Amino acid sequence: MTALAHEVSVAVDDNISPAADDNPVPDLDEVLWQVWKAMDLPEGCRAEIIEGAIEVSPTGCRRHMVLINRLRHALAGHLEGGDWAVWHDGNVLHHRKCWIPDLFIAPLDPDEIPDEEGLGVDAAGVPMVIEVVSPGTRNEERDRIRKRREYAGAGIPLYVLVDDHDGDGYVVLLTSPNPKKATYTDEHRVPYGTDAVLPEGPAKGFVIGEDITRS
């Protein structure tokens, strides 16, 4: 996903006196949540809450779109006939945070894992997310580092990165999340040209190979 150059964040003035008990100051997560819900974005843009900031992103480039489409089509075939589906451009929510993965797997009927306000799906019911990394230092850092921490902190079992910009290209499979440390304890890096096989979850055995990563 390609991020715009700016983020929306909320600053807290340290000089403000503590509020009285009958007029509490909302915490930062709640303030960001309310701002995010009230945003009116132009068509083709989306907003996520990532590590204490709201990030607005436009639609990705052609290569980004092609990779997502290949993955979605192949995953849909792999999951056909079961109770799971591959989803695109939807809100995955966790404790007043919102992420919009390029793709994620969730129940065929998303009403099985609703969030409390009906704005998307609860991360607790999402077994896998996929991000296709866009070019640029900020974009690469977001998907490789900050979103990695966020998804691990939510306990999402499998995070897949399809990364054109890591050397000659890698598929990175991240498993065994430790939510308390916001880290994945198992990382398997597969270079383009070698089959990357999903090790677990509803799409176990699905192969990300040259038919998907080819130029």
N, C-alpha and C positions, 0 to 999 in steps of 0.2 A: 504494500500500500504506500502511496506517495503522500507525504505530509506537506502541508503548507508551511511557510517559513515562520509563522507565529503560532503561539498557543494562547489559550485563555486560562489564566490562573487567578486565584483569589488571594490577596495579601491580607495579613492580619496585623493590625497596629498594636505594637507592644505597649504603647503608652495609654491605651484605653483601660480604664479601671474595670475590675471584674464586675460582671452584672449581678444584680440582686437575684435571689433565688426565684423570684416570681417573674423574672425576665431573662432567662438564660440565653447566652450566645450560642447559636448552633455551631456544631463542629465543622471543620473544613469539608469533610466528606459529604455532609448534608448540604452545605452551601453549594458545592460543585454539582451535586445531584439535582438540586432545584434549578440551577442555571442551565445545566444540560437539558433538562426536560423542557425548559422554556425557549430553547434556541430555535430559530426559524432559519434554516439553511437553504441556500440556493440549490436548485436541482443539480445532481452530480457531485454533491459534497456530503460528507458524513462526519460525525463527531464522536470521539471516544474519551473516556476518563482513564488516564494512564498515570499512575504514580503522582497523584496530587495536581494534575493539570488536565484541562480539556484541549484535545488536539483535533483540529479540523483538517480533513484530507479530501482531495479531489479524486476523481476516477484515475486509475493507473494508466500507464502507457500501453501501446499495442502488445508488446511482448508479455507484459504482466497479464493482460486480458487473455492472450492465447494460452498461457500456461494454466491459468485458472480454469478456462473452458475445457482444456484437455483433461485436467484432473477431475473436474466435476463430472464430465461425461463418463470417464472410466470408473470412477467410484460409484456412480449411480448404477452402472451395470454390475459391479461387484456386489452391491448391496441389494439388488433386485430380488423381490420375493420375501424379504425379511421385514423386521419391525423397525429398521433404522433407515435414515435417509441422509443425503449430503445436502447441506444448506449453505446459502450464499447471501451475503449482505443482510445479516440479521444481528440483533443485539444479544450478546451473551453477558449476563449480569451477575455480579457477585459483590455483596456488601457495599452498595452504593457506588460501584464501579461499573463501567460499561466498555466492552470491547466489541469490535466488529471484525472478526477474523475473515480472511479471504474466503475460507471454507471451514465448515465444522460439521461433525456428525452429531446428530441428535435423533430422538425418536421420530418415526414417521408421522406420528401425531404429537406435535409440540405441546399440546395441552397437557401432556403427561408430566412436563417439567416447567410449569409456568413460573415466572417471577411474580413477586407479590403485587406489582402494579400493572401487570399485563402488558409490559413494554417489550418483552423478548422471552428468552429462556434462561433458566437458572443454570449457572456453570456447574453446579453439583451433578447435573444430569447429562453433561456433555463429555463424552469419552475421548474426543480428539479434536484438535484444531490444526489448521494448516495456514501458514503465511507464505506468500510468494514475495521475496524480498525485492524492493525497488532500489534503483541506484541512488547514490548520494549518502554522505556520511550520516546525516540525521536519520534517514530512513533505515539504513542498515543497523544503526545503533538501537533504534526503537524495536525492531523485530528480533534482533539477536540478543539483546540484553534486557531492555526494560519490559517488553512483552513476555519474554522468557520468565522473568521474575513474577510478573502478574499471573500468568497461567499456572506456574508452579505454586504460587501462593493460594490459588483457588483450588488446587488439587486436581487439575485436569490431567488425566493419566498419560496422554500422549500428545506431544507438541511436535509437529513436522514443519521444518523450514525447507523451502525449495529456493536455493540461493545461487543465482547466476553470478554473483559478485564476490564469491568466496573462491579465490584462485580461478580455476577453469570451471568451477561450478560444483556444488555439493548439495546432496539431500542430507539433512541432519535430523535424526530421530532421537527425541528426548523423552525419557520415560522415568518412572519411579520418582514422582514429585515428593518433596519434603515441604509441605505448606508452611511450617513454622520458620524454616530458613529461606523460603521462597526460592528454592533451587530444585533442579532436576539432578538426581544423583547418577543417572546413567545416560551417556551420550554416545551415539553411534553415527559416525560421519561416513557417508558413502559418496565417492566421486561420481560425477556424471559419466555415463558410459558403463557403470556397474549397476545392477539391479538393487534398489533399496526396497526391502520387504518389510511391511508393517508388522511388528512383532506381537501385537495384542489388540484387544478391543473388537468391536463389531466388524471392522475392515481388516482383521488379521489375515495376513497372506497377500494382501493387495500389493502389487509391485509398481514402484515408480521407476521406470526405466527410460531408455532412449526414445521410445515412442512418445513420451510426455516431455522430456527435457530437450529434445532436439531443437536446433535453431530453425 
